[in-house]
Amino acid sequence: MAEEEVDVKGLQGKQEKIKELMRRDPKFIARLIAQLDKQMHKLMLEKHKRTEEVKADQAAVAKIDETIKTHIEPCLKRLEQDIEYKHQLKNQVSKQLESDMDKFKNMEREVAALISKTRHTNSKLMVGRPCEQHIQLFS
């Protein structure tokens, strides 16, 4: 009988079928054990391969973690400090601008009041004077 692979899972719990296969082929058990050995060997090779892949991936992750600690975190900290400094500077400049705008508006009101007062005073001085006196005042 030619060697063929036997479905081991299909034989579980089927004692009668196993006995029948043993009667027909005396080397059935030896072939079954050899087949199981091959399957185990393939599984062990696959396990070893996957274990090596996991180790390689863990080494890559460790390298990335080290890069993060040595390069990225210090740069990130510097950036955070720069951002904080610029935020504080922006707040100071905003307050200074607000203060300067208030001063400018106050000066503008004072100038407008002075202009109004000057016009009023000028109009009082000019009332009832002849034109020659107006010219002499500005000469």
DOTIDREN-367735 format. One record per residue: residue number from 1; residue in one letter; x, y, z of N, C-alpha, C, O in turn. Coordinates in steps of 0.001 Angstrom, whole numbers, plus 500000, padded with zeros to 6 digits. Atoms other than C-alpha are relative to their C-alpha. Last residue first. Example, Ala and Ser with C-alpha at 12.3 -4.5 7.8 and 13.67 -1.06 7.14 Angstrom:
REM residues 2
NODE_2_s_499180_498810_499940_513670_498940_507140_499230_501090_500730_499739_502198_500899
NODE_1_a_500890_498810_500000_512300_495500_507800_500900_501200_500000_501936_501181_500665
This chain:
REM residues 139
NODE_139_s_498755_499595_500612_501206_638197_511366_501117_499943_501005_502261_500252_500674
NODE_138_f_499299_501152_500556_498245_636167_512647_501338_500354_499367_502042_499456_498904
NODE_137_l_499858_501052_498991_496858_638814_514998_500840_498832_499474_501617_498240_500222
NODE_136_q_498907_499657_499105_497571_641606_512519_500215_498914_501061_501343_498682_501494
NODE_135_i_498764_500228_500743_495378_639915_509879_501189_500294_500905_502189_499578_500854
NODE_134_h_499814_501453_500156_492492_639625_512313_501324_499706_499321_502036_498775_499697
NODE_133_q_499515_500506_498721_492938_643277_513302_500224_498479_499934_501142_497946_500558
NODE_132_e_498595_499617_499857_492660_644343_509684_500594_499454_501305_501759_499059_501351
NODE_131_c_499120_500922_500730_489446_642306_509285_501464_500363_500158_502305_499465_500191
NODE_130_p_499933_499806_501448_487590_644322_511935_501052_499079_499382_501910_498542_500082
NODE_129_r_498778_499311_500419_487022_642851_515334_499961_500203_498486_499434_499367_497751
NODE_128_g_500055_498551_499848_483545_642042_516667_501262_500731_499612_501313_501943_499818
NODE_127_v_501328_499405_500051_484020_638290_517142_500122_501519_500249_500712_501941_501243
NODE_126_m_500268_499439_501305_487573_637230_516375_498652_500725_499913_498442_501524_499001
NODE_125_l_499081_498893_500278_488709_636617_519928_499638_500724_498707_499842_501934_498613
NODE_124_k_500306_498922_499051_485657_634538_520819_500870_501221_499713_500405_502359_499787
NODE_123_s_501255_499386_500453_486088_632427_517636_499590_501133_500928_499009_502113_500464
NODE_122_n_499732_499216_501203_489714_631835_518531_498732_500701_499529_498761_501871_499149
NODE_121_t_499301_498785_499553_488823_630669_522033_500240_500925_498815_500069_502139_498935
NODE_120_h_500966_499212_499225_486253_628219_520637_500630_501334_500444_500022_502398_500333
NODE_119_r_500969_499441_500950_488669_626998_517995_498996_500904_500722_498648_501985_500246
NODE_118_t_499290_498985_500774_491380_626540_520621_499056_500659_499003_499071_501882_498866
NODE_117_k_499817_498845_499104_489006_624686_522953_500667_501147_499248_500272_502303_499404
NODE_116_s_501316_499401_499781_487913_622350_520167_500119_501260_500851_499497_502280_500556
NODE_115_i_500392_499396_501278_491507_621706_519146_498663_500719_500160_498494_501852_499710
NODE_114_l_499186_498794_500183_492477_621131_522779_499635_500732_498715_499549_501960_498694
NODE_113_a_500490_499006_499045_489558_618694_523278_500770_501313_499856_500172_502389_499898
NODE_112_a_501291_499542_500493_490473_616803_520096_499424_501079_500920_498852_502061_500446
NODE_111_v_499733_499157_501163_494096_616654_521248_498690_500555_499452_498599_501741_499134
NODE_110_e_499416_498747_499513_493036_615341_524665_500249_500967_498853_499952_502156_498969
NODE_109_r_501085_499232_499359_490742_612753_523085_500512_501347_500506_499840_502369_500367
NODE_108_e_500874_499562_501083_493565_611570_520772_498837_500851_500561_498481_501879_499985
NODE_107_m_499330_498871_500651_495957_611416_523700_499123_500570_498890_499044_501786_498720
NODE_106_n_500041_498873_499056_493480_609231_525600_500647_501246_499393_500113_502349_499502
NODE_105_k_501381_499505_500001_493028_607000_522546_499843_501175_500950_499141_502137_500639
NODE_104_f_500219_499294_501265_496812_606689_522183_498590_500582_499939_498409_501720_499507
NODE_103_k_499284_498727_499929_497227_605811_525866_499752_500830_498745_499519_502037_498824
NODE_102_d_500727_499161_499045_494518_603128_525589_500658_501385_500118_499969_502405_500128
NODE_101_m_501219_499558_500690_496177_601767_522430_499157_500878_500919_498590_501874_500469
NODE_100_d_499622_498937_500936_499522_601667_524246_498785_500541_499251_498681_501745_499021
NODE_99_s_499641_498822_499210_498018_599668_527134_500335_501176_499084_499875_502293_499321
NODE_98_e_501243_499500_499420_496340_597212_524761_500256_501280_500796_499500_502246_500693
NODE_97_l_500765_499402_501100_499562_596835_522801_498697_500599_500513_498318_501703_500122
NODE_96_q_499333_498739_500336_501535_596237_526004_499242_500722_498893_499073_501940_498955
NODE_95_k_500281_499058_498914_499029_593603_527144_500611_501368_499709_499980_502399_499945
NODE_94_s_501430_499678_500068_499189_591867_523764_499625_501007_501075_498898_501964_500808
NODE_93_v_500167_499066_501118_502995_592071_523763_498539_500413_499868_498246_501575_499586
NODE_92_q_499413_498721_499611_503140_590464_527203_499787_501053_498917_499415_502189_499210
NODE_91_n_500862_499407_498982_500704_587701_526188_500523_501372_500435_499746_502313_500594
NODE_90_k_501218_499552_500680_502667_587026_523002_499053_500670_500984_498468_501708_500675
NODE_89_l_499630_498790_500731_505907_586845_524993_498781_500589_499284_498585_501804_499279
NODE_88_q_499844_498941_498995_504336_584342_527392_500313_501334_499323_499764_502373_499691
NODE_87_h_501349_499746_499498_503170_582217_524452_500046_501129_501041_499211_502034_501020
NODE_86_k_500673_499177_501007_506580_582541_522842_498565_500317_500413_498048_501385_500086
NODE_85_y_499379_498669_500019_508267_581300_526013_499273_500923_499029_498980_502072_499358
NODE_84_e_500396_499331_498756_505802_578395_526361_500562_501418_500043_499855_502358_500406
NODE_83_i_501421_499668_500133_506282_577420_522709_499532_500761_501235_498822_501760_501113
NODE_82_d_500101_498891_500944_510050_577581_523075_498552_500457_499846_498270_501655_499800
NODE_81_q_499490_498812_499311_509903_575410_526204_499891_501227_499098_499495_502302_499548
NODE_80_e_501002_499618_499004_507668_572884_524425_500432_501255_500756_499613_502132_501033
NODE_79_l_501129_499392_500707_510038_572862_521471_498914_500456_500970_498347_501537_500811
NODE_78_r_499568_498668_500441_513008_572245_523744_498867_500725_499278_498649_501918_499493
NODE_77_k_499935_499148_498805_511150_569383_525443_500426_501425_499631_499869_502400_500136
NODE_76_l_501379_499687_499619_510244_567889_522067_499974_500918_501219_499180_501857_501281
NODE_75_c_500475_498996_500965_513849_568071_520934_498584_500439_500355_498250_501620_500261
NODE_74_p_499316_498726_499740_514964_566293_524117_499532_501114_499051_499335_502254_499471
NODE_73_e_500443_499383_498739_512186_563677_523680_500754_501295_500319_500115_502276_500701
NODE_72_i_501308_499363_500143_512941_563014_520000_499570_500703_501280_499128_501851_501228
NODE_71_h_500112_498936_500999_516647_562330_520060_498679_500765_500058_498665_501996_500079
NODE_70_t_498773_499225_500198_517850_560170_522952_499828_501180_499058_500536_502178_499196
NODE_69_k_499430_499454_498754_514587_558828_524364_501175_500938_499739_501301_501977_500386
NODE_68_i_500962_499052_499423_512793_558429_521027_500600_500659_501240_500497_501872_501418
NODE_67_t_499970_498804_500848_515853_556839_519450_499059_501068_500548_499388_502254_500556
NODE_66_e_498742_499319_499691_516069_554425_522377_500128_501288_499186_500558_502319_499703
NODE_65_d_500150_499393_498671_512411_553496_521983_501252_500801_500379_501155_501899_500928
NODE_64_i_500883_498846_500172_512940_552936_518246_499815_500721_501333_499846_501951_501388
NODE_63_k_499215_498992_500716_515908_550668_518968_499176_501277_499808_499684_502384_499985
NODE_62_a_499034_499463_499026_513894_548755_521566_500846_501101_499358_501141_502112_499995
NODE_61_v_500763_499141_499089_511047_548360_519054_500940_500639_501031_500806_501819_501352
NODE_60_a_500352_498789_500754_513481_547025_516455_499236_500981_500883_499476_502187_500826
NODE_59_a_498766_499228_500136_514939_544580_518998_499723_501302_499245_500258_502353_499599
NODE_58_q_499731_499404_498694_511423_543443_519915_501276_500844_499960_501348_501902_500585
NODE_57_d_500943_498886_499818_510650_542924_516227_500228_500694_501339_500154_501920_501422
NODE_56_a_499569_498927_500903_513791_540829_515776_499097_501224_500154_499572_502360_500168
NODE_55_k_498768_499426_499455_512917_538768_518858_500489_501163_499151_500899_502198_499678
NODE_54_v_500387_499220_498816_509346_538271_517595_501234_500665_500607_501186_501840_500971
NODE_53_e_500654_498787_500493_510654_537192_514191_499601_500903_501156_499761_502121_501087
NODE_52_e_498936_499135_500523_513035_534733_515854_499413_501312_499476_500006_502373_499666
NODE_51_t_499270_499503_498832_510149_533293_517874_501114_500948_499567_501326_501992_500183
NODE_50_r_500823_498932_499396_508044_533027_514708_500692_500600_501223_500604_501806_501457
NODE_49_k_500015_498868_500938_510801_531052_512948_499229_501179_500602_499696_502317_500557
NODE_48_h_498674_499395_499932_511290_528783_515967_500064_501245_499108_500598_502279_499511
NODE_47_k_499910_499332_498696_507553_528128_516171_501334_500725_500135_501388_501865_500595
NODE_46_e_500851_498807_500087_507435_527386_512438_500054_500804_501305_500116_502033_501295
NODE_45_l_499293_499061_500870_510355_524986_512789_499230_501319_499888_499814_502401_499941
NODE_44_m_498869_499484_499237_508638_523357_515789_500819_500991_499173_501274_502009_499694
NODE_43_l_500503_499064_498995_505394_523023_513858_501133_500620_500806_501111_501817_501093
NODE_42_k_500430_498790_500710_507163_521484_510866_499490_501054_500993_499779_502242_500854
NODE_41_h_498781_499350_500462_508939_518986_513154_499650_501322_499288_500285_502348_499533
NODE_40_m_499396_499362_498826_505655_518177_514899_501258_500770_499607_501499_501878_500088
NODE_39_q_500844_498846_499661_504001_517517_511543_500576_500761_501191_500586_501992_501206
NODE_38_k_499792_498979_501031_506882_515325_510469_499192_501264_500324_499678_502389_500202
NODE_37_d_498664_499441_499796_506770_513420_513787_500282_501113_498986_500828_502156_499342
NODE_36_l_500095_499089_498868_502997_512972_513436_501350_500660_500297_501408_501838_500652
NODE_35_q_500749_498837_500456_503532_511524_509976_499867_501043_501110_500029_502243_500889
NODE_34_a_499088_499247_500866_506225_509181_511282_499321_501279_499500_499949_502335_499438
NODE_33_i_499019_499364_499112_503886_508125_514108_500984_500840_499184_501336_501952_499580
NODE_32_l_500713_498957_499271_501078_507453_511616_500954_500764_500925_500892_501990_501015
NODE_31_r_500197_498881_500934_503457_505560_509346_499317_501175_500695_499666_502335_500474
NODE_30_a_498668_499431_500263_504607_503389_512257_499877_501192_499055_500524_502220_499258
NODE_29_i_499595_499258_498808_500998_502869_513342_501354_500666_499776_501548_501823_500150
NODE_28_f_500850_498825_499848_499901_501858_509840_500451_500872_501177_500573_502089_501035
NODE_27_k_499097_498880_499738_502818_499460_509289_499231_501318_500222_499828_502394_500229
NODE_26_p_499282_500205_498752_500567_496402_509660_500930_501172_500345_501260_501365_501516
NODE_25_d_498610_499589_500222_498198_497728_506979_500762_499870_501309_500547_500671_502219
NODE_24_r_499702_499952_501434_494749_496156_506594_501466_500306_499738_502056_499795_498786
NODE_23_r_500101_501358_500557_494489_495052_510234_500388_500013_498519_501059_499098_498042
NODE_22_m_498856_500780_499521_495816_498423_511510_499969_498587_499424_501022_498033_499107
NODE_21_l_498830_499558_500762_493299_500365_509338_501248_499226_500412_502109_498973_499570
NODE_20_e_500157_500494_501375_490461_498270_510802_501203_500391_499156_501714_499577_498386
NODE_19_k_499740_501450_499992_491675_498881_514370_499914_499436_498592_500730_498594_498217
NODE_18_i_498554_500183_499797_491880_502630_513742_500350_498513_499965_501342_498116_499354
NODE_17_k_499359_499660_501274_488352_502657_512275_501508_499810_500102_502146_499360_499150
NODE_16_e_500270_501067_500972_487041_500804_515314_500692_500271_498681_501244_499355_498071
NODE_15_q_499183_501175_499714_488699_503179_517783_499820_498919_498934_500797_498300_498515
NODE_14_k_500553_501048_500873_487185_506310_516327_500874_498751_500095_501675_498458_499208
NODE_13_g_501230_500551_499436_487741_508875_519127_499353_498904_499154_498263_498440_499487
NODE_12_q_500170_499856_498555_490309_510815_517163_498634_499485_500433_497598_499879_499896
NODE_11_l_499943_501300_499334_490701_509368_513673_499773_500091_501507_499595_499070_502171
NODE_10_g_501196_500775_500333_489552_512490_511834_499958_498658_500713_498889_498062_500841
NODE_9_k_501121_499408_499268_492152_514569_513643_498717_499217_499746_497865_499090_500625
NODE_8_v_499884_500384_498600_494857_512223_512411_498816_500541_500794_498280_499854_501663
NODE_7_d_500580_498894_499241_493811_512529_508774_499953_499593_501467_499059_498861_501893
NODE_6_v_501246_500361_499333_496148_509960_507266_499534_501214_500795_500333_501902_501430
NODE_5_e_500189_499310_498731_498797_510908_504775_498626_499658_500544_497634_499622_499816
NODE_4_e_500877_498846_500154_499436_508341_502130_499802_500601_501377_499877_499916_502397
NODE_3_e_500087_499157_498818_502219_505839_501832_499125_501194_499680_499395_501950_498747
NODE_2_a_499194_498782_500108_501413_503446_499043_499810_500848_501246_498741_500871_501855
NODE_1_m_500849_498833_500000_500000_500000_500000_500898_501234_500000_501857_501290_500769
